[in-house]
Amino acid sequence: MDSAELKRRFGRQVQGLREAKGLTQEQLADRIGRSVDTVGNIERGVNATRIEVAYQIATELDVRLPDLFTFEAAPGPSEVGRSAASTALANILADCDERTAGLLLDMVRLALKLAKAS
């Protein structure tokens, strides 16, 4: 994969994760302390970005840094949303004690059973 293709894929990944999170380019730019033009250029694959900025983007999108570089196959909107949701749930559970995490897991399992039944 050449440099231009790498930047395009990275940009599409950032855009998909940003949209799954429900953020505009302006909101993401504000959160990472960069301009809207910078975010737009990253998403269009015009510019590469430093690892520090990539880390800020991952943090604001509630994903792990490696998730920004996981683009062997172009993820569809549902896959991007599911990945972002999974990461967000993992972050919530990481902040809980063991008892609370267990209760939340039980609640998620029950919610999934109810969703399948309807």
Stockholm file with secondary structure:
# STOCKHOLM 1.0

chainA/1-118         MDSAELKRRFGRQVQGLREAKGLTQEQLADRIGRSVDTVGNIERGVNATRIEVAYQIATELDVRLPDLFTFEAAPGPSEVGRSAASTALANILADCDERTAGLLLDMVRLALKLAKAS
#=GR chainA/1-118 SS CCHHHHHHHHHHHHHHHHHHHTCCHHHHHHHHTCCHHHHHHHHTTSSCCCHHHHHHHHHHTTSCGGGGGCCSSCCCHHHHHHHHHHHHHHHHHHTSCHHHHHHHHHHHHHHHHHHHHC
#=GC SS_cons         CCHHHHHHHHHHHHHHHHHHHTCCHHHHHHHHTCCHHHHHHHHTTSSCCCHHHHHHHHHHTTSCGGGGGCCSSCCCHHHHHHHHHHHHHHHHHHTSCHHHHHHHHHHHHHHHHHHHHC
//
